[in-house]
């Protein structure tokens, strides 16, 4: 949840938007109960799972890391859990129901309204109205042919159409044979860096890909390997969401890959990386005064962020927004788990006990986010957590474009191939394909990191 020490003062009624007086508990125009939207619950920045309570004295890790911030800010140790003890959870953090959860509904938007809709509780709706289909569709990620065997050459240096596999693509990006518009560079992206891999796809309904990612490998001061993945989801109702996600993912990735070799504790490095990403997105809000005159309804670029760092024995996650991290053990008989808590309206309603999970996620406001990166965001307090799994597995870092179709930890585990630890790129493609088969209503991005981090040089088979 976003970090706010108390309920923010409400200037307008969240229901009818009538002005309110300080101290009002009910709206004088419509009678709306102003205490309905609760203050976010306290964040628990650090949770350790290793099967044994940490002992006094120096950390048992080989690396001499500086001490990270206390889990509760008062010196009390964090609760201890083993990976096998974590049950699968649904979007509200509740135990998995026996029946299959219903797919979350798309929140309603006013037709043609593209600017951010914000409530006094710090809620931002990330679902602008869009047509059902766009003529341009990226190639299916699971069936994209190898470049060398894609099609006959279409002239020296010419690109071949992804639709007809015969025509040459002109300078405007259209096939001269069938006229099909070609995918843009960000419509479908794949990257593999040692044992970590990521895939991002525009999906079937959006006109562009507003997601971005950054993956990489590095070494700790003692030479032990570490892998990094950052995934960002642009807020569609904001201006230039694609630029925001790209800037945030690059800044956070560079920050992590620079801090870890210097000996910064991974949890502190993750915290600093989120702040670096926030600064990068805030910088995009600076624009000439004439730009505001020409487009007065523009708002600040914004995005969400989620990331993970994996070392030989430590797993650190960090996030702001509603993108998620899942833990899937290699032994599928062991329950998987979700390691992050959404900054969203639905999560707040469930956490406060005001609505059941089914009711909250059926509401049109379910996907309204309460935390994001951007110049118009409320006070930023990054969420971070550290874990020490007691067995091998795979860490899934993804946007809601994927988890909308595999919401519970068990559903995510079932959608992921059994050999994901040794074939992360292939498995990431399969997960993206799972979302596309489910409807592809949003951009889809997922990164997979095997745990523990394998030696440098290991990768997909």
C-alpha positions as CSV (number, residue, x, y, z in Angstrom):
1,X,0.0,0.0,0.0
2,X,1.1,3.6,-0.5
3,X,2.7,5.1,2.5
4,X,0.5,7.8,4.2
5,X,0.7,8.2,8.0
6,X,-3.0,9.2,8.3
7,X,-6.0,9.7,6.1
8,X,-5.3,12.7,3.8
9,X,-7.5,15.8,4.0
10,X,-10.4,15.5,1.5
11,X,-11.0,18.5,-0.6
12,X,-13.7,17.1,-2.9
13,X,-16.3,14.4,-2.3
14,X,-15.1,11.1,-4.0
15,X,-18.7,10.5,-5.1
16,X,-20.0,13.8,-6.4
17,X,-16.9,15.9,-6.4
18,X,-18.6,18.7,-4.4
19,X,-16.2,20.9,-2.4
20,X,-15.9,19.9,1.3
21,X,-15.0,21.8,4.4
22,X,-12.2,20.7,6.7
23,X,-13.4,18.2,9.3
24,X,-16.4,17.1,7.3
25,X,-17.3,13.4,7.9
26,X,-20.1,13.3,5.3
27,X,-20.7,15.1,2.0
28,X,-23.3,17.8,2.4
29,X,-24.5,17.3,-1.2
30,X,-24.9,13.6,-1.5
31,X,-24.3,12.3,2.0
32,X,-21.2,10.2,1.0
33,X,-19.5,8.7,4.1
34,X,-16.0,10.2,3.8
35,X,-14.5,7.5,6.0
36,X,-15.3,4.7,3.5
37,X,-11.9,4.8,1.8
38,X,-9.5,3.8,4.5
39,X,-6.0,4.8,5.1
40,X,-3.6,2.2,3.7
41,X,-2.4,-0.4,6.2
42,X,1.1,-0.3,7.6
43,X,3.7,-1.5,5.3
44,X,6.0,-4.4,6.5
45,X,9.1,-3.6,4.5
46,X,11.1,-6.7,5.5
47,X,10.1,-10.3,5.8
48,X,12.7,-13.1,6.0
49,X,12.0,-16.7,5.2
50,X,14.8,-19.1,5.9
51,X,13.5,-21.7,8.4
52,X,15.6,-20.3,11.2
53,X,15.6,-17.1,13.2
54,X,18.5,-14.9,12.6
55,X,21.2,-15.1,15.3
56,X,23.0,-12.2,16.9
57,X,26.3,-10.9,15.5
58,X,27.3,-10.5,11.9
59,X,25.1,-11.8,9.1
60,X,25.8,-15.3,7.9
61,X,26.1,-14.3,4.3
62,X,29.6,-14.3,2.9
63,X,29.4,-10.7,1.7
64,X,30.2,-8.0,4.2
65,X,27.1,-5.9,3.5
66,X,26.3,-2.8,5.4
67,X,23.3,-3.2,7.7
68,X,20.0,-2.6,6.0
69,X,17.2,-0.7,7.6
70,X,15.3,-2.5,10.3
71,X,12.2,-4.4,9.3
72,X,9.9,-2.3,11.5
73,X,12.1,0.8,12.0
74,X,12.4,0.0,15.7
75,X,15.1,-2.7,15.8
76,X,12.7,-5.6,16.2
77,X,13.6,-8.6,14.0
78,X,11.3,-9.6,11.2
79,X,9.1,-12.7,11.4
80,X,10.7,-15.9,10.1
81,X,9.1,-18.1,7.4
82,X,10.4,-20.9,5.3
83,X,9.4,-20.9,1.6
84,X,7.5,-24.1,2.1
85,X,5.4,-22.6,4.8
86,X,4.0,-19.8,2.6
87,X,0.5,-20.7,1.3
88,X,-0.6,-19.5,-2.1
89,X,-2.6,-16.3,-1.9
90,X,-5.1,-14.5,-4.0
91,X,-5.2,-10.8,-4.8
92,X,-6.4,-9.9,-1.4
93,X,-3.8,-12.0,0.5
94,X,-6.5,-14.5,1.5
95,X,-6.0,-18.3,1.3
96,X,-6.8,-19.8,-2.1
97,X,-10.6,-20.5,-2.5
98,X,-11.7,-24.0,-3.6
99,X,-13.4,-22.6,-6.7
100,X,-11.6,-20.9,-9.5
101,X,-11.6,-17.1,-8.9
102,X,-13.4,-14.9,-11.3
103,X,-11.5,-12.7,-13.7
104,X,-11.3,-9.1,-12.5
105,X,-13.5,-6.8,-14.4
106,X,-12.3,-3.8,-16.4
107,X,-13.1,-0.5,-14.6
108,X,-15.5,1.8,-16.4
109,X,-14.3,5.0,-17.9
110,X,-16.0,7.9,-19.5
111,X,-15.7,7.7,-23.3
112,X,-13.0,9.9,-24.7
113,X,-11.6,10.9,-21.3
114,X,-7.9,10.3,-21.4
115,X,-6.7,12.4,-18.4
116,X,-6.0,10.9,-15.0
117,X,-9.0,10.6,-12.8
118,X,-7.9,11.0,-9.2
119,X,-9.8,10.9,-5.9
120,X,-8.8,12.6,-2.7
121,X,-7.7,9.2,-1.3
122,X,-4.8,9.1,-3.9
123,X,-6.5,6.8,-6.3
124,X,-5.6,6.8,-10.0
125,X,-7.7,5.0,-12.6
126,X,-5.5,3.3,-15.1
127,X,-8.0,2.2,-17.8
128,X,-8.8,4.7,-20.6
129,X,-11.5,3.7,-23.0
130,X,-10.1,2.0,-26.1
131,X,-11.6,0.3,-29.2
132,X,-12.1,-3.4,-29.1
133,X,-9.5,-4.2,-31.7
134,X,-6.7,-2.5,-33.5
135,X,-5.7,-3.5,-37.0
136,X,-2.0,-3.8,-36.1
137,X,-1.1,-6.9,-34.1
138,X,2.3,-8.0,-33.0
139,X,3.4,-11.5,-34.1
140,X,2.6,-14.3,-31.6
141,X,5.5,-14.5,-29.2
142,X,5.5,-18.3,-29.1
143,X,5.5,-18.8,-32.8
144,X,7.9,-16.1,-34.1
145,X,10.2,-17.7,-36.6
146,X,13.9,-17.4,-36.5
147,X,15.1,-14.4,-38.5
148,X,17.3,-16.5,-40.9
149,X,14.3,-18.7,-41.8
150,X,11.5,-16.2,-41.6
151,X,11.0,-15.7,-45.3
152,X,12.8,-15.2,-48.6
153,X,14.9,-12.1,-48.7
154,X,13.0,-9.0,-50.0
155,X,15.9,-7.2,-51.5
156,X,19.2,-6.1,-50.1
157,X,18.7,-4.8,-46.6
158,X,14.9,-4.9,-46.9
159,X,12.6,-6.1,-44.1
160,X,10.1,-8.8,-44.7
161,X,6.4,-8.4,-43.8
162,X,5.4,-10.2,-40.6
163,X,1.9,-10.9,-42.0
164,X,2.4,-12.2,-45.6
165,X,6.1,-13.2,-45.2
166,X,6.7,-12.1,-48.8
167,X,6.4,-8.4,-49.3
168,X,9.0,-5.8,-48.5
169,X,8.4,-3.2,-45.9
170,X,8.5,0.4,-47.1
171,X,9.9,3.4,-45.2
172,X,6.6,4.2,-43.6
173,X,6.4,0.8,-42.0
174,X,3.8,-0.8,-44.3
175,X,4.1,-3.9,-46.5
176,X,4.2,-3.1,-50.2
177,X,2.6,-6.5,-50.9
178,X,-0.4,-6.7,-48.5
179,X,-0.4,-3.2,-46.9
180,X,-0.1,-4.6,-43.4
181,X,1.3,-2.2,-40.8
182,X,4.4,-3.6,-39.2
183,X,5.0,-4.0,-35.4
184,X,7.0,-1.2,-33.8
185,X,10.1,-2.0,-31.9
186,X,8.3,-2.0,-28.5
187,X,5.3,-4.0,-29.7
188,X,7.2,-7.1,-28.8
189,X,10.5,-7.2,-26.9
190,X,12.6,-10.1,-25.6
191,X,15.9,-10.1,-23.7
192,X,18.0,-12.8,-22.0
193,X,20.9,-11.9,-19.7
194,X,22.6,-15.1,-18.4
195,X,20.0,-16.9,-16.3
196,X,17.4,-14.1,-16.3
197,X,15.0,-13.4,-19.2
198,X,12.1,-11.1,-19.9
199,X,9.4,-10.8,-22.6
200,X,7.1,-7.8,-23.2
201,X,4.2,-7.7,-25.7
202,X,1.7,-5.0,-26.7
203,X,-1.2,-7.4,-26.3
204,X,-4.3,-7.6,-28.5
205,X,-6.3,-4.4,-27.5
206,X,-3.8,-1.6,-26.8
207,X,-2.5,0.5,-29.7
208,X,1.0,0.6,-28.2
209,X,3.2,-1.1,-25.6
210,X,3.4,1.1,-22.4
211,X,5.4,-1.6,-20.4
212,X,9.1,-1.7,-20.2
213,X,11.7,-3.9,-18.4
214,X,15.4,-4.1,-17.5
215,X,17.3,-7.3,-16.7
216,X,20.9,-8.0,-16.0
217,X,23.6,-9.9,-14.2
218,X,26.4,-8.8,-12.0
219,X,28.7,-10.0,-9.2
220,X,28.8,-9.2,-5.5
221,X,32.1,-8.1,-4.0
222,X,33.0,-11.7,-3.2
223,X,32.4,-12.8,-6.8
224,X,29.0,-14.4,-6.1
225,X,26.5,-14.0,-8.9
226,X,23.4,-11.7,-8.7
227,X,20.6,-11.3,-11.1
228,X,18.3,-8.3,-11.4
229,X,14.9,-7.7,-13.1
230,X,12.8,-4.5,-13.2
231,X,9.3,-4.4,-14.8
232,X,7.4,-1.1,-15.2
233,X,3.8,-0.5,-16.4
234,X,2.9,2.9,-17.7
235,X,-0.2,4.5,-16.3
236,X,-2.4,4.8,-19.5
237,X,-4.4,7.7,-18.2
238,X,-1.2,9.8,-17.8
239,X,0.7,11.6,-20.5
240,X,3.5,9.7,-22.2
241,X,3.2,6.5,-20.1
242,X,5.5,4.6,-22.5
243,X,8.3,7.1,-21.8
244,X,7.7,6.9,-18.1
245,X,8.0,3.1,-17.9
246,X,11.1,3.2,-20.1
247,X,12.8,5.8,-18.0
248,X,11.9,4.1,-14.8
249,X,13.1,0.7,-15.8
250,X,16.4,2.0,-17.1
251,X,17.1,4.1,-14.1
252,X,16.3,1.4,-11.6
253,X,18.2,-1.3,-13.5
254,X,21.3,0.9,-13.8
255,X,21.1,1.8,-10.1
256,X,21.0,-1.8,-9.0
257,X,23.7,-3.0,-11.3
258,X,25.9,-0.2,-10.1
259,X,25.2,-0.6,-6.3
260,X,25.4,-4.4,-5.9
261,X,29.1,-4.8,-6.9
262,X,30.0,-2.0,-4.5
263,X,28.7,-4.0,-1.6
264,X,25.4,-2.3,-0.9
265,X,22.9,-4.6,0.7
266,X,20.4,-5.8,-1.9
267,X,17.4,-4.5,0.0
268,X,18.9,-1.1,0.4
269,X,20.0,-1.2,-3.2
270,X,16.4,-2.0,-4.2
271,X,15.1,0.9,-2.1
272,X,17.6,3.3,-3.8
273,X,16.8,2.0,-7.2
274,X,13.1,2.8,-6.8
275,X,14.0,6.3,-5.7
276,X,16.2,6.7,-8.8
277,X,13.3,5.5,-11.0
278,X,11.0,8.0,-9.3
279,X,13.4,10.9,-10.1
280,X,13.7,9.8,-13.7
281,X,9.9,9.8,-14.2
282,X,9.6,13.1,-12.3
283,X,12.1,14.7,-14.7
284,X,9.7,13.9,-17.7
285,X,7.1,16.3,-16.2
286,X,9.4,19.3,-17.0
287,X,8.2,20.8,-20.3
288,X,8.1,24.2,-22.0
289,X,5.3,26.6,-20.9
290,X,4.1,26.6,-24.5
291,X,3.4,22.9,-24.4
292,X,1.0,23.4,-21.5
293,X,-0.8,26.2,-23.4
294,X,-1.2,24.0,-26.5
295,X,-2.4,20.9,-24.5
296,X,-3.8,22.2,-21.2
297,X,-5.2,18.9,-20.1
298,X,-1.9,17.0,-20.1
299,X,-0.8,15.5,-16.8
300,X,2.5,14.2,-15.5
301,X,3.9,11.0,-16.9
302,X,3.5,8.1,-14.5
303,X,4.1,4.3,-14.1
304,X,4.3,1.5,-11.6
305,X,7.4,-0.5,-10.8
306,X,8.2,-3.9,-9.5
307,X,11.6,-5.6,-9.2
308,X,13.6,-8.5,-7.8
309,X,17.2,-9.2,-6.9
310,X,18.4,-12.8,-6.6
311,X,21.7,-13.9,-5.1
312,X,23.0,-17.3,-4.0
313,X,20.8,-17.3,-0.9
314,X,18.8,-14.1,-0.8
315,X,15.7,-12.9,-2.7
316,X,14.8,-9.2,-2.5
317,X,11.7,-7.6,-4.0
318,X,10.5,-4.0,-4.3
319,X,7.5,-2.3,-5.7
320,X,5.2,0.7,-6.1
321,X,1.8,0.0,-7.7
322,X,0.0,-3.1,-8.7
323,X,2.6,-5.1,-10.6
324,X,3.5,-8.3,-8.7
325,X,6.2,-10.8,-7.8
326,X,5.4,-14.5,-7.4
327,X,7.5,-17.3,-5.9
328,X,7.1,-20.7,-7.7
329,X,9.2,-23.6,-6.1
330,X,10.9,-26.1,-8.4
331,X,9.0,-28.8,-6.4
332,X,5.5,-28.1,-7.6
333,X,4.1,-30.1,-4.6
334,X,5.2,-27.1,-2.5
335,X,2.8,-24.2,-2.4
336,X,3.7,-21.1,-4.4
337,X,3.2,-17.7,-3.0
338,X,2.7,-14.0,-4.0
339,X,5.4,-11.8,-2.4
340,X,3.9,-8.3,-3.0
341,X,0.8,-6.5,-2.0
342,X,-1.0,-4.3,-4.5
343,X,-1.3,-0.6,-4.2
344,X,-4.9,-0.6,-5.4
345,X,-8.4,0.3,-4.4
346,X,-9.5,-3.3,-4.3
347,X,-6.6,-4.3,-2.1
348,X,-7.5,-1.5,0.3
349,X,-11.1,-2.5,0.5
350,X,-10.3,-6.1,1.2
351,X,-7.6,-5.2,3.7
352,X,-9.9,-2.9,5.6
353,X,-12.6,-5.6,5.7
354,X,-15.1,-3.3,3.9
355,X,-15.6,-5.7,1.0
356,X,-15.0,-9.3,0.2
357,X,-12.4,-10.1,-2.4
358,X,-15.1,-11.1,-4.9
359,X,-17.0,-7.9,-4.4
360,X,-13.9,-5.7,-4.5
361,X,-12.5,-7.1,-7.7
362,X,-15.9,-7.1,-9.4
363,X,-16.2,-3.3,-8.8
364,X,-15.3,-1.0,-11.6
365,X,-12.8,0.7,-9.3
366,X,-10.9,-2.5,-8.6
367,X,-7.8,-1.6,-10.7
368,X,-7.6,2.0,-9.6
369,X,-4.0,2.3,-8.2
370,X,-3.2,4.1,-5.0
371,X,0.6,4.2,-5.5
372,X,2.7,5.1,-8.6
373,X,5.8,6.9,-9.7
374,X,5.3,10.4,-11.1
375,X,5.4,14.1,-10.3
376,X,1.8,14.1,-9.3
377,X,2.2,11.0,-7.0
378,X,1.6,11.3,-3.2
379,X,4.6,11.0,-0.9
380,X,6.7,8.1,-2.2
381,X,7.7,5.3,0.2
382,X,9.0,2.3,-1.7
383,X,8.0,-1.2,-0.5
384,X,10.8,-3.7,-0.1
385,X,11.0,-7.2,1.4
386,X,13.7,-9.8,1.6
387,X,13.3,-13.6,1.7
388,X,15.7,-16.6,2.2
389,X,13.9,-19.5,0.4
390,X,15.0,-22.9,1.7
391,X,14.7,-24.6,-1.7
392,X,15.2,-23.8,-5.5
393,X,12.5,-22.1,-7.5
394,X,11.7,-19.4,-10.0
395,X,10.8,-15.8,-9.3
396,X,8.1,-14.3,-11.5
397,X,8.1,-10.5,-11.9
398,X,5.1,-9.3,-14.0
399,X,2.6,-6.6,-14.8
400,X,-1.2,-7.0,-14.4
401,X,-1.4,-7.8,-18.1
402,X,-0.3,-11.2,-17.1
403,X,-1.6,-11.7,-13.6
404,X,-5.1,-10.7,-14.7
405,X,-5.1,-14.2,-16.4
406,X,-3.3,-16.0,-13.6
407,X,-4.2,-14.1,-10.5
408,X,-3.6,-16.6,-7.7
409,X,-0.1,-18.0,-7.0
410,X,-1.4,-21.5,-7.8
411,X,-2.7,-20.3,-11.2
412,X,0.6,-18.7,-12.0
413,X,2.5,-21.9,-11.1
414,X,0.1,-23.9,-13.3
415,X,0.7,-21.6,-16.3
416,X,4.5,-21.7,-16.0
417,X,6.4,-24.6,-17.6
418,X,8.1,-27.1,-15.3
419,X,11.5,-26.4,-16.8
420,X,11.3,-22.6,-16.3
421,X,14.5,-22.6,-14.2
422,X,16.6,-23.9,-17.1
423,X,14.6,-22.3,-19.9
424,X,13.5,-18.9,-18.6
425,X,13.2,-17.2,-22.0
426,X,11.0,-20.0,-23.4
427,X,8.9,-20.0,-20.2
428,X,8.5,-16.2,-20.3
429,X,7.2,-16.6,-23.9
430,X,4.7,-19.2,-22.7
431,X,3.4,-17.0,-20.0
432,X,2.9,-14.1,-22.4
433,X,1.1,-16.5,-24.7
434,X,-1.1,-17.5,-21.8
435,X,-2.2,-13.9,-21.4
436,X,-2.8,-13.4,-25.1
437,X,-4.8,-16.6,-25.3
438,X,-6.9,-15.3,-22.4
439,X,-7.8,-12.1,-24.3
440,X,-4.7,-9.9,-24.2
441,X,-6.6,-6.9,-23.0
442,X,-3.5,-5.1,-21.6
443,X,0.2,-4.9,-22.3
444,X,1.9,-8.1,-21.0
445,X,5.4,-8.1,-19.5
446,X,7.1,-10.8,-17.4
447,X,10.6,-11.5,-16.2
448,X,11.8,-14.9,-14.8
449,X,14.7,-15.3,-12.4
450,X,15.8,-18.8,-11.2
451,X,16.7,-19.1,-7.5
452,X,19.3,-19.4,-6.3
453,X,21.3,-17.3,-8.9
454,X,23.3,-19.8,-11.0
455,X,26.9,-19.2,-11.8
456,X,27.7,-16.6,-14.4
457,X,27.4,-17.8,-17.9
458,X,24.4,-20.1,-17.3
459,X,21.3,-19.4,-19.4
460,X,18.5,-20.9,-21.3
461,X,19.0,-24.3,-22.9
